[in-house]
Amino acid sequence: MGVRDTLRLFWAVLRANPLTLAGFLMVAVLCGLAGIMAIDPWLLVRYGPIQTSSASYAPPSWAHPLGTDNIGLDIYSEVMRALPLDLGIALAIVGASVLIGGLLGLVAGYWDRPGTAGGASSIVILRTTDVFLAFPSLLLALAITISLGRGPWQAVLALMLTWWPYYVRLVRGEVLAVKHLPYIQAARAAGVSEGRIVLRHVVRNILEPIVVYLTMDIGTVLVVFSTIAFVADAIPYPSATPEWGSMLSYYQQILPIASYPWLVFGPGAAIFLTVLAFSLLGDGLRDVLDPRTRRALVRSRSRPLPEVPAEASPARPDDPEAKLSGEVPQPA
Amino acid sequence: MGRSAGDLGIFIGKRLLQLVPVLIGVIFLTFFFTHITVVNPCSIWYPHADETTIRHCEAQFNQPLWTQFWNYFAGLLQGNWGTSQFAQPVYPTIAAALPATLELVFASLFLMIFIGIPLGVIAAQSSGRWADHFVRIFYLSGWATPTYLGAVIAAIFLAPALGLPSHGEYSSPPPFPQYTHMSVLDAMIALNPQFTVDALAHLILPASVLAFINMGIATRMTRSSMLEVLPLDYVKSARMKGLSEFWVMYKHALRNSLITTTTVLGITAGGLLSGTVVVEEVFTWPGIGAYAFNAMGGDGAAPNFDGAIAVVAIFAVGVVVANLIADILYGILDPRVEWR
């Protein structure tokens, strides 16, 4: 598929469901805002990271859209300043997981003939993944965070260490579905080297489901990250680099939030809207990838969706057969 | 492998055997990660202790990591689950707290099944129309809410608004013995209607928060499998027989799509269990989730390593067992599936 075809398919998917389109627009706006905040924050906010204003405990007003806290920090500025960091953290964790898990899954899925070195390494990878998948990653990440100590990077590292196993399962399942297809065999018969087959023919054709899962996952990771910030008190606040989860955790601890609801509203709404944006987009994209829901979509529309190539939609996470044979990535 | 009771037995046996290496791996990993960087927690654990206690404690942590793990693991095999930072044995505390967590998890599972699945049916029925969109926004909202945020909002803003309690299991200490440590069940065993209602009122909010946050997968999977079933001939013929839409949907169509939805049980187990860590803490529910919260140093408490490892291991067992139950149910519901 060329770039233009991909874009056209993407546009058709967005148009198929208004919620997917809404999710895409929200993601675009969030990324745009994060970009502006990273380049020149003063275009959007009027207060620095730890800069206090004269008003404390001020409810939302024109001057302070989301109110101020006990020492006069402008919640709106703090929330906006946290945007690039929080998006970056989510992207970094998901990116690292895709790299680690994807690589292991590729190895375990492609070189899995029993009795060979590849088969042995495949077994080791899968059994290790099983152990990681058996316990909720939130708990392991928490355990690592308390042992590494407080700080945003410790929490990021802890989540990176625990987040990759889903991708091993996902990528391995996709590779297994693709690797016996005729065009791979044709490439091999034509004398293409194994490394080239993997990179050019396998990886390219499993990208689509992985990108969809990843879109959803960015939101999930943000939720889990902020939970770690809350439970382990992992990130100090107030700080020069505010973070949503730590803001919530801090205000919830120091102030009776029933009297000052705006203190949790600002960062809470920020997390909620960001995750909702990525989830709306990812969920809509998944509908199209799922052969069962796609059929229903196509039927209910006069203008049919362009067909996705058959090999790009192998066992879905909620495919019952895949579930039984254990090919399913399990969400946290 | 086939479908007889013997096959099922072998299937369960095999899966439980597979649990052993997974469990050892989980315990090892948690032990490793909690102990690798901690220099010495003794001075935090015993701020006012005399020198012999501290030296005794330090001697334990100055050993090589392997020796420490072996000591812990050997104790575990003999039934000794270790001690908390206050030198209290871990096992009795957890044994008393586990039923409360199970009660909470089962209550949320109940809500997920009786709200989440019908929502999926409604969404599939009106696919592409406003009801479908509404359901999607609802379940994605649950997905997008961090557990603690949902719990805090429910406890602080919803509880007074709805007149529901948000603290503990009962309003006052129960006058009856707690055999099962499950609040509603104990009150029912004691034939005490007043306390049964009270316990249910205490259970509603934490269970709803947990269910709301984890409901997405159930609704989503029901929706997509219903979309697959609805255009089939047998559904059409049920309609042509003149059955009401309700019976067509919930008796004929849902029955087939439920096969897919049983897998939800396994998939959400992890989310429900780790959700209890925060929900129990916020609602002061006396389960192992709140115990884990404190064991992992929540609210700045000194970490309790043995307790943390025990809770993580129990949760791992929970996830594996939930998946096993889902697979067994799956085979019962679908005669084509063989247990293997």
Interface residues (C-beta under 8 A of the other chain):
Chain A: N17 P18 L19 R127 T128 D130 V131 F132 A134 F135 P136 L138 L139 L140 L142 A143 I144 I146 S147 L148 G149 G219 T220 V223 S226 T227 F230 V231 A232 D233 G245 L248 S249 Q252 Q253 I257 A258 P261 V264 G268 I271 F272 L273 V275 L276 S279 L280 D283 D287 D290 R292 T293 R295 A296 L297 R299 S300 R301 D318 P320 K323 L324 V328 Q330 P331 A332
Chain B: P21 V22 L23 G25 V26 L29 T30 F33 T34 H35 I36 T37 V38 A124 S127 G128 H133 R136 I137 L140 S141 W143 A144 T145 P146 T147 Y148 L149 V152 I153 I156 F157 P160 I217 R220 M221 R223 S224 S225 L227 E228 L230 P231 I259 T260 T263 G266 I267 G270 G271 L273 S274 V277 V278 E281 A292 F293 M296 G297 G298 D299 G300 P303 A308 V311 V312 A313 F315 A316 V319 V320 D327 Y330 D334 V337
